[in-house]
């Protein structure tokens, strides 16, 4: 029996049909699920965790770029004042 790791619903999949790396959607909660091991069968959420990490990194990069631009503008303004 295959159980959704997100909502604990029974999924209509035969364990022998699933291979490591397979991804599918839970019919009950709509969550994306990835097979992380086929013997024994292990499932995990395939959705939001990776995106959150990527988005957080991108936001940090954008902030760093903004800070660099501000710093460069400040330097230019100081040079003009002298």
RAURBEL-V258459 format. One record per residue. SS is DSSP state (hx for helix, st for strand, lp for the rest). OMEGA is omega in whole degrees, 0 to 359 (999 if undefined). D_LAST is the distance of its C-alpha to the last C-alpha in Angstrom with 2 decimals. Layout:
{{SS:OMEGA:D_LAST} {SS:OMEGA:D_LAST}}
//
This chain:
{{lp:179:75.79} {st:183:72.10} {st:178:70.11} {lp:179:66.73} {lp:182:64.19} {lp:185:62.40} {lp:179:65.33} {lp:177:68.31} {lp:173:70.29} {st:181:72.97} {st:184:71.85} {lp:177:74.34} {lp:174:73.60} {lp:182:75.86} {hx:182:74.12} {hx:180:75.66} {hx:186:73.98} {lp:178:70.43} {lp:178:68.48} {lp:180:65.30} {lp:177:62.27} {lp:176:64.16} {st:178:62.36} {st:183:64.02} {st:177:63.72} {lp:180:65.68} {lp:183:68.06} {lp:186:67.88} {lp:180:64.17} {lp:181:62.60} {lp:176:60.51} {st:185:59.63} {st:179:61.48} {st:175:61.26} {st:181:64.04} {st:177:62.58} {st:181:65.95} {st:179:69.32} {lp:359:71.53} {lp:182:71.46} {st:177:69.81} {st:182:66.38} {st:175:64.17} {st:176:60.63} {st:180:58.37} {lp:190:56.85} {lp:201:54.51} {hx:188:51.47} {hx:179:50.47} {hx:181:48.98} {hx:180:47.16} {hx:179:45.62} {hx:179:44.28} {hx:180:42.88} {hx:181:41.31} {hx:179:39.72} {hx:180:38.22} {hx:179:36.92} {hx:178:35.32} {hx:179:33.59} {hx:180:32.31} {hx:179:30.97} {hx:179:29.19} {hx:179:27.62} {hx:179:26.42} {hx:180:24.95} {hx:179:23.10} {hx:179:21.70} {hx:179:20.55} {hx:181:18.88} {hx:179:17.12} {hx:178:15.93} {hx:179:14.73} {hx:179:12.80} {hx:180:11.10} {hx:180:10.32} {hx:179:9.00} {hx:180:6.64} {hx:180:5.43} {hx:181:5.51} {hx:182:3.80} {lp:999:0.00}}
//
